[in-house]
Amino acid sequence: MKNKATIYFFPILLSAILLYAFSISSNSSSAGVNGAPESVSGLNVLILVHDSTLGSATNIAQKKADRDTLRKYIPDVVGAHTLVTFDTSTALPDLTPYDFIIIQETGFDVAASRYLGAGARAQIKAWLASGTSLSKKKLLMIGGDQGYNYSRLGSNGRDLEFADTYCRFIYRVDNKPGSTSPAIIGTGIDVSNSRSLTSSPPSGGYWPDGCSPSTGGVSLYRYQNSSAADSLAMIGVAETGYRVATMFQDPRYFTGEFGAAFDAAALWVNENVPLPVELASFTHTVSGSDVTLNWVTSSEINNAGFDIERSVFENNWTKIGHAEGHGTTSELTSYSFTDKGLRSGSYSYRLKQIDFNGNFTYYNLNSEVNVGAPESYSLSQNFPNPFNPTTTIEFTIPEDGFTALTVYDMSGKEVSRLVNEFKSAGFYKVNFNAASLSSGNYIYRLESGKFSQVKKMILVK
């Protein structure tokens, strides 16, 4: 038997479930390449987590730590979703609308919320059985005691049809990785990558199950002290109508690498599911200080459009534009966007594809874009011209040096000093506001190094 603190049974206080849906904008940290998706958004996703109002202070703290760890990575992996809390008496909502269900159970909880009740398990099994080759059901199970709860002889939640037939796992041992440098290592997914665990997770309770696959089950992760045929850390099953992956660790067990394992598992479960948008190409060209992005879709399903995002520093993304989508089409469709007036440096770009119900998927440009230093000095004609009362002046300098950009009236009197400082070689754009000046002709002069040039502009009020 499992050597854990005694669990006291008490009446179940809640007979209703808390149901709420929310969409989360992504701050993705995982890296897509050349049109590869870094999320499984675009699906109708249901996430089930334990009711964190039940149990002792320790149970509640563990459930909240697991829930918060999961929530940290949800935006990158699934985007918009519905979240439902449950206990052992909960009847789940109608599962028909959902393509993807994630169940996150905190290891060996109080009896009232230790596992899915028999009715909820029946709903999940019926939902999986309803899948077809063209409309697969996708289930990701996460939790350190799922083998102990659903497969172990003597458990009140034992359900061999659920564990052995649908999820294809057989409980073998408690705390399989032990406490010395525990980790899970990718076998069928995230291959050869090691994701570290801590044997002292927040609020304690470290008991990751080791399970073996029943017939048809496949190894996705092993423990650091096991082979791929031994008691496993994650087991998957791919059937005609459904795909299931079961992770036998609580999210709080990971030392910062839960997101990588979560992402790999979710993408495996979602494998071979048509994406909302199939990207045929995503390329770029550089002309001076302008970067033009070009992408072509080979098909689109309910595509509302693309947000174009740029990053100068790693994972610091800024929306710089939007392109309307073409809804649903199987025709090749071309898009283009130009990011103008950039300074010299390296930039990253990605597309945030958004469907009509708010789900989204990211597509990353597969290389950095380098905007080099200009080859010569130049001073452009202001635009617009004539203007009222603001206009933009662009200039380039090929060498570092002290630079001045000054505006004069026609008598030669200085009326504004727009730039007066040391500048690095690059492309520059300066805004000039002439609200305090009278209508008329003005001249502006650029001085940098030995270069000097003057142009005329017209203010009309």
C-alpha positions as CSV (number, residue, x, y, z in Angstrom):
1,M,0.0,0.0,0.0
2,K,1.0,3.6,-0.6
3,N,2.8,5.2,2.4
4,K,0.9,8.4,2.6
5,A,-0.8,10.5,5.2
6,T,-4.2,9.2,6.4
7,I,-7.1,10.6,4.4
8,Y,-10.2,11.4,6.3
9,F,-13.5,10.9,4.6
10,F,-16.2,13.6,5.0
11,P,-19.5,14.5,3.3
12,I,-19.2,16.0,-0.1
13,L,-20.2,19.6,0.3
14,L,-20.5,20.7,-3.3
15,S,-23.0,19.2,-5.8
16,A,-22.5,21.6,-8.6
17,I,-19.4,22.3,-10.8
18,L,-17.8,25.6,-11.5
19,L,-17.9,26.1,-15.3
20,Y,-16.3,29.0,-17.0
21,A,-14.6,29.7,-20.3
22,F,-11.8,32.1,-21.0
23,S,-9.5,32.9,-23.8
24,I,-5.8,33.7,-23.1
25,S,-3.5,35.6,-25.3
26,S,-0.2,33.8,-25.9
27,N,3.2,34.7,-24.6
28,S,4.7,31.7,-26.2
29,S,8.2,30.7,-25.4
30,S,8.4,27.6,-27.5
31,A,9.9,27.9,-30.9
32,G,8.1,27.0,-34.1
33,V,10.0,26.7,-37.4
34,N,9.0,27.5,-40.9
35,G,5.3,27.2,-40.5
36,A,5.4,24.5,-37.8
37,P,2.7,25.2,-35.2
38,E,3.7,25.7,-31.6
39,S,0.2,25.2,-30.2
40,V,-2.8,23.0,-30.7
41,S,-5.3,25.9,-30.8
42,G,-8.0,25.9,-33.3
43,L,-9.8,23.1,-31.4
44,N,-12.6,23.2,-28.9
45,V,-10.7,22.4,-25.7
46,L,-12.0,21.4,-22.3
47,I,-9.7,21.4,-19.3
48,L,-10.7,19.5,-16.1
49,V,-8.9,20.2,-12.8
50,H,-9.7,19.2,-9.2
51,D,-11.9,21.5,-7.1
52,S,-9.3,23.3,-5.0
53,T,-11.8,24.2,-2.2
54,L,-11.9,20.6,-0.9
55,G,-9.5,18.9,1.5
56,S,-6.9,19.8,4.1
57,A,-4.7,22.8,3.8
58,T,-2.0,20.6,2.3
59,N,-4.4,19.1,-0.2
60,I,-5.6,22.5,-1.2
61,A,-2.1,23.9,-1.5
62,Q,-1.0,21.0,-3.7
63,K,-4.0,21.4,-6.0
64,K,-3.4,25.1,-6.4
65,A,0.3,24.5,-7.1
66,D,-0.6,22.0,-9.8
67,R,-3.4,24.2,-11.3
68,D,-1.1,27.3,-11.4
69,T,1.7,25.4,-13.0
70,L,-0.6,24.1,-15.7
71,R,-2.2,27.5,-16.3
72,K,1.3,29.0,-16.8
73,Y,1.7,27.0,-20.0
74,I,-1.9,26.8,-21.2
75,P,-1.7,29.9,-23.4
76,D,1.3,28.5,-25.4
77,V,-0.3,25.0,-25.9
78,V,-4.0,25.3,-26.3
79,G,-5.0,29.0,-26.3
80,A,-8.8,29.5,-25.9
81,H,-10.5,26.8,-23.8
82,T,-13.2,26.0,-21.2
83,L,-12.1,25.1,-17.7
84,V,-14.2,22.9,-15.3
85,T,-13.4,21.9,-11.7
86,F,-14.5,18.5,-10.5
87,D,-14.7,16.1,-7.6
88,T,-15.7,12.5,-7.5
89,S,-19.5,13.3,-7.6
90,T,-19.3,15.7,-10.5
91,A,-21.3,15.0,-13.7
92,L,-19.4,16.6,-16.5
93,P,-21.0,18.9,-19.0
94,D,-22.0,17.7,-22.5
95,L,-18.7,16.6,-24.1
96,T,-20.1,16.6,-27.6
97,P,-18.7,20.1,-28.6
98,Y,-15.1,19.3,-27.5
99,D,-12.3,18.0,-29.7
100,F,-9.6,17.9,-27.0
101,I,-9.9,17.2,-23.3
102,I,-7.1,17.7,-20.8
103,I,-7.6,16.2,-17.3
104,Q,-5.2,17.3,-14.6
105,E,-5.5,15.4,-11.3
106,T,-3.4,16.2,-8.2
107,G,-1.8,13.0,-6.8
108,F,-3.7,11.1,-4.1
109,D,-6.2,13.8,-3.1
110,V,-8.9,13.6,-0.4
111,A,-11.5,10.9,-1.1
112,A,-14.1,13.6,-2.3
113,S,-11.8,14.7,-5.2
114,R,-9.3,11.9,-5.6
115,Y,-10.3,10.9,-9.2
116,L,-13.1,11.1,-11.8
117,G,-16.2,9.4,-10.5
118,A,-17.8,6.5,-12.2
119,G,-20.3,8.7,-14.0
120,A,-17.6,11.1,-15.3
121,R,-15.5,8.2,-16.5
122,A,-18.4,6.8,-18.4
123,Q,-18.9,10.1,-20.1
124,I,-15.2,10.2,-21.1
125,K,-15.3,6.7,-22.4
126,A,-18.4,7.4,-24.4
127,W,-16.8,10.5,-25.8
128,L,-13.7,8.7,-26.9
129,A,-15.8,5.9,-28.5
130,S,-17.7,8.5,-30.5
131,G,-14.5,9.5,-32.4
132,T,-14.0,8.7,-36.1
133,S,-11.0,8.7,-38.4
134,L,-12.1,12.1,-39.7
135,S,-13.0,13.5,-36.3
136,K,-10.7,12.0,-33.7
137,K,-11.2,12.6,-30.0
138,K,-8.0,13.7,-28.2
139,L,-7.4,13.2,-24.5
140,L,-4.3,14.2,-22.4
141,M,-4.3,12.9,-18.8
142,I,-1.9,14.5,-16.3
143,G,-1.3,13.4,-12.6
144,G,1.0,11.4,-10.4
145,D,-1.5,8.8,-9.1
146,Q,-3.6,7.9,-12.2
147,G,-2.2,4.4,-12.3
148,Y,-2.7,4.1,-8.5
149,N,-6.3,5.3,-8.8
150,Y,-7.6,3.7,-12.0
151,S,-5.5,0.5,-12.3
152,R,-4.4,-0.6,-8.8
153,L,-6.2,-3.6,-7.2
154,G,-7.9,-2.2,-4.1
155,S,-8.6,1.3,-5.3
156,N,-12.2,2.5,-5.1
157,G,-11.7,4.2,-8.4
158,R,-10.3,1.1,-10.2
159,D,-11.7,1.0,-13.8
160,L,-9.8,-1.4,-16.0
161,E,-11.9,-0.5,-19.1
162,F,-10.8,3.1,-18.7
163,A,-7.2,2.4,-17.7
164,D,-6.3,-0.7,-19.8
165,T,-8.7,-0.5,-22.8
166,Y,-8.9,3.2,-23.5
167,C,-5.7,4.6,-22.0
168,R,-3.6,1.4,-22.3
169,F,-1.7,1.6,-19.0
170,I,-1.2,-0.9,-16.1
171,Y,-0.1,0.3,-12.7
172,R,3.2,-1.2,-11.5
173,V,5.0,0.9,-8.8
174,D,4.9,4.0,-6.7
175,N,7.6,6.6,-6.9
176,K,9.4,5.0,-9.8
177,P,12.0,7.7,-10.4
178,G,13.2,7.7,-6.8
179,S,14.6,10.8,-5.2
180,T,18.1,10.9,-6.8
181,S,18.3,13.2,-9.8
182,P,14.7,12.3,-10.9
183,A,13.8,13.1,-14.5
184,I,11.7,11.9,-17.4
185,I,13.4,11.2,-20.8
186,G,11.7,11.4,-24.2
187,T,11.3,8.1,-26.0
188,G,8.3,8.4,-28.4
189,I,8.2,12.2,-28.2
190,D,10.7,14.9,-27.2
191,V,13.2,12.2,-28.0
192,S,16.3,11.9,-25.8
193,N,15.5,15.2,-24.0
194,S,15.6,15.0,-20.2
195,R,13.0,17.0,-18.2
196,S,14.1,17.3,-14.6
197,L,11.8,16.6,-11.6
198,T,12.2,17.6,-8.0
199,S,11.6,15.1,-5.2
200,S,10.5,18.0,-2.9
201,P,7.7,19.6,-4.8
202,P,5.6,22.5,-3.4
203,S,3.5,21.2,-0.5
204,G,5.1,17.8,-0.7
205,G,3.4,14.6,-1.9
206,Y,6.0,13.2,-4.3
207,W,4.6,9.9,-5.7
208,P,5.0,9.7,-9.5
209,D,3.6,6.3,-10.7
210,G,5.5,3.9,-12.9
211,C,3.2,2.1,-15.4
212,S,3.6,-0.4,-18.2
213,P,1.7,-0.3,-21.4
214,S,-1.0,-2.8,-22.2
215,T,-1.4,-4.1,-25.7
216,G,-1.4,-1.2,-28.1
217,G,0.1,1.3,-25.7
218,V,3.3,3.1,-26.7
219,S,6.2,4.6,-24.7
220,L,6.3,8.4,-24.8
221,Y,8.6,9.1,-21.8
222,R,10.6,6.8,-19.5
223,Y,12.2,7.6,-16.1
224,Q,15.9,8.2,-15.8
225,N,16.4,4.8,-14.1
226,S,14.2,2.8,-16.5
227,S,14.3,1.6,-20.1
228,A,11.7,2.4,-22.7
229,A,10.2,-1.1,-22.0
230,D,10.2,-0.7,-18.2
231,S,7.8,1.1,-15.9
232,L,7.1,4.2,-17.9
233,A,6.6,8.0,-17.2
234,M,4.1,8.6,-20.1
235,I,2.1,6.2,-22.2
236,G,0.2,6.9,-25.4
237,V,-2.4,5.1,-27.6
238,A,-3.4,5.9,-31.1
239,E,-6.7,4.4,-32.4
240,T,-8.8,5.1,-35.4
241,G,-11.2,7.4,-33.5
242,Y,-9.0,8.7,-30.7
243,R,-5.6,9.4,-29.3
244,V,-4.7,9.4,-25.6
245,A,-1.6,10.3,-23.7
246,T,-1.2,9.8,-19.9
247,M,1.5,11.6,-18.0
248,F,2.2,10.0,-14.5
249,Q,3.6,13.2,-12.8
250,D,1.9,16.2,-11.2
251,P,2.8,19.5,-12.9
252,R,4.4,20.8,-9.7
253,Y,7.0,18.0,-9.8
254,F,8.9,19.6,-12.6
255,T,11.8,22.0,-12.1
256,G,10.7,24.5,-14.7
257,E,10.4,22.0,-17.6
258,F,6.7,21.0,-17.4
259,G,5.9,23.3,-20.4
260,A,8.2,21.3,-22.7
261,A,6.7,17.9,-21.7
262,F,3.2,19.3,-21.8
263,D,3.7,20.8,-25.2
264,A,5.2,17.6,-26.7
265,A,2.4,15.5,-25.3
266,A,-0.3,17.8,-26.5
267,L,1.2,17.9,-30.0
268,W,1.5,14.1,-30.1
269,V,-2.2,13.7,-29.1
270,N,-3.1,16.2,-31.8
271,E,-1.0,14.6,-34.5
272,N,-2.5,14.3,-37.9
273,V,-5.4,16.6,-37.1
274,P,-5.9,19.2,-39.8
275,L,-4.7,22.7,-38.9
276,P,-6.9,25.7,-39.3
277,V,-4.4,27.0,-41.8
278,E,-1.8,25.0,-43.9
279,L,1.1,27.3,-44.6
280,A,2.9,26.6,-48.0
281,S,5.6,29.1,-47.5
282,F,6.7,32.0,-45.2
283,T,9.6,34.1,-46.5
284,H,11.1,37.6,-46.2
285,T,13.0,40.2,-48.2
286,V,15.0,43.2,-47.0
287,S,15.2,46.5,-48.9
288,G,17.1,49.2,-47.1
289,S,15.4,49.7,-43.8
290,D,12.2,47.9,-44.9
291,V,11.4,44.2,-44.3
292,T,8.7,42.6,-46.4
293,L,7.0,39.3,-45.2
294,N,5.4,37.0,-47.8
295,W,3.4,33.9,-46.9
296,V,1.2,31.6,-48.9
297,T,-1.6,29.3,-47.5
298,S,-2.5,26.1,-49.3
299,S,-5.8,25.8,-47.4
300,E,-7.7,27.8,-44.7
301,I,-10.5,26.7,-42.4
302,N,-12.5,29.5,-40.6
303,N,-9.5,31.8,-40.9
304,A,-10.3,35.2,-39.5
305,G,-6.9,36.6,-40.2
306,F,-3.2,37.0,-39.1
307,D,-1.7,39.3,-36.6
308,I,1.9,40.1,-37.6
309,E,4.3,40.2,-34.6
310,R,7.9,41.3,-34.3
311,S,10.5,40.7,-31.6
312,V,13.8,42.5,-31.1
313,F,14.6,40.8,-27.8
314,E,13.9,37.1,-27.3
315,N,10.2,36.4,-26.7
316,N,9.4,40.1,-26.4
317,W,6.7,40.2,-29.1
318,T,4.9,43.3,-30.4
319,K,1.9,43.3,-32.8
320,I,2.8,45.5,-35.8
321,G,0.0,44.7,-38.2
322,H,-2.9,42.6,-39.3
323,A,-4.0,40.8,-42.5
324,E,-7.6,39.7,-43.0
325,G,-8.0,35.9,-43.7
326,H,-10.1,34.3,-46.4
327,G,-12.4,32.2,-44.2
328,T,-12.5,28.7,-45.6
329,T,-10.7,28.0,-48.9
330,S,-8.7,25.2,-50.5
331,E,-7.1,27.6,-53.0
332,L,-3.5,28.9,-52.8
333,T,-3.7,32.4,-51.1
334,S,-0.9,34.9,-51.0
335,Y,-0.3,37.5,-48.3
336,S,2.3,40.3,-47.9
337,F,3.2,42.8,-45.2
338,T,6.0,45.4,-45.1
339,D,7.6,46.6,-41.9
340,K,9.0,50.0,-42.7
341,G,11.7,52.2,-41.3
342,L,13.6,49.8,-39.2
343,R,17.0,50.5,-37.5
344,S,20.0,48.3,-38.2
345,G,19.8,45.1,-36.2
346,S,18.3,41.6,-36.0
347,Y,14.6,41.0,-35.9
348,S,12.3,37.9,-35.5
349,Y,8.8,37.7,-37.0
350,R,5.8,35.4,-36.5
351,L,2.2,35.2,-37.6
352,K,-0.6,34.7,-35.1
353,Q,-3.3,33.0,-37.1
354,I,-6.8,33.5,-35.5
355,D,-9.9,31.7,-36.3
356,F,-13.5,33.1,-36.0
357,N,-14.0,31.6,-32.5
358,G,-10.8,33.2,-31.1
359,N,-8.5,30.2,-31.2
360,F,-5.0,30.9,-32.5
361,T,-1.9,29.2,-33.8
362,Y,1.6,30.7,-34.2
363,Y,3.8,30.3,-37.3
364,N,7.4,31.5,-36.9
365,L,9.7,32.8,-39.6
366,N,12.5,30.2,-39.6
367,S,15.4,32.7,-39.5
368,E,16.3,36.0,-38.0
369,V,16.1,39.0,-40.3
370,N,19.1,41.3,-40.4
371,V,18.8,44.9,-41.4
372,G,22.3,46.2,-42.2
373,A,23.8,49.6,-41.9
374,P,23.2,51.9,-45.0
375,E,26.0,52.2,-47.5
376,S,25.8,56.0,-47.8
377,Y,24.5,59.2,-46.2
378,S,21.0,60.3,-47.3
379,L,18.4,62.8,-46.4
380,S,14.9,62.1,-47.7
381,Q,12.1,64.6,-48.6
382,N,9.8,65.0,-45.7
383,F,6.4,63.3,-46.0
384,P,3.8,64.6,-46.3
385,N,4.8,67.7,-48.0
386,P,3.1,70.2,-47.8
387,F,2.0,69.3,-44.2
388,N,-0.1,70.5,-41.3
389,P,1.1,70.5,-38.6
390,T,3.3,67.2,-38.5
391,T,5.6,65.6,-41.0
392,T,8.2,62.8,-41.0
393,I,11.9,63.2,-42.0
394,E,14.0,60.1,-42.7
395,F,17.8,59.9,-43.0
396,T,20.6,57.4,-43.1
397,I,24.1,57.5,-41.8
398,P,26.7,54.8,-42.7
399,E,29.1,55.6,-39.9
400,D,28.8,56.3,-36.2
401,G,29.1,60.0,-35.4
402,F,27.7,63.2,-33.9
403,T,24.5,64.1,-35.9
404,A,22.4,67.2,-36.1
405,L,19.0,67.7,-37.8
406,T,17.9,71.3,-37.7
407,V,14.9,73.3,-39.1
408,Y,15.3,76.9,-40.2
409,D,13.0,79.6,-41.5
410,M,13.8,81.3,-44.8
411,S,15.7,84.0,-43.1
412,G,18.1,81.4,-41.7
413,K,16.9,81.5,-38.2
414,E,16.9,78.2,-36.3
415,V,13.3,77.2,-35.3
416,S,13.8,73.6,-34.1
417,R,16.7,71.2,-33.4
418,L,15.2,67.7,-34.0
419,V,18.4,65.7,-33.5
420,N,21.6,66.8,-31.7
421,E,23.5,63.8,-30.4
422,F,25.8,60.9,-31.2
423,K,24.2,58.4,-33.5
424,S,25.2,54.9,-34.5
425,A,25.2,54.0,-38.2
426,G,21.6,53.1,-39.3
427,F,18.3,54.2,-40.6
428,Y,16.4,57.0,-38.8
429,K,12.9,58.5,-38.8
430,V,12.1,61.7,-37.0
431,N,8.7,63.4,-36.5
432,F,8.5,67.2,-36.7
433,N,5.5,69.0,-35.2
434,A,5.2,72.6,-36.5
435,A,2.0,73.5,-34.5
436,S,3.7,76.6,-33.1
437,L,5.0,77.9,-36.4
438,S,3.3,80.0,-39.1
439,S,2.5,78.8,-42.6
440,G,5.3,79.2,-45.1
441,N,8.5,77.7,-46.5
442,Y,11.2,76.1,-44.2
443,I,14.4,74.3,-44.7
444,Y,15.9,71.4,-42.8
445,R,19.6,70.4,-42.7
446,L,21.3,67.1,-41.8
447,E,24.9,67.2,-40.6
448,S,26.9,64.1,-39.7
449,G,30.6,63.6,-40.1
450,K,31.6,65.4,-43.2
451,F,28.1,65.1,-44.7
452,S,25.7,68.0,-45.0
453,Q,22.5,68.3,-47.0
454,V,19.6,70.7,-47.0
455,K,16.0,70.3,-48.3
456,K,12.9,72.5,-48.3
457,M,9.4,71.8,-46.9
458,I,6.1,73.7,-46.9
459,L,3.9,74.2,-43.9
460,V,0.2,75.1,-44.9
461,K,-2.3,75.9,-42.1
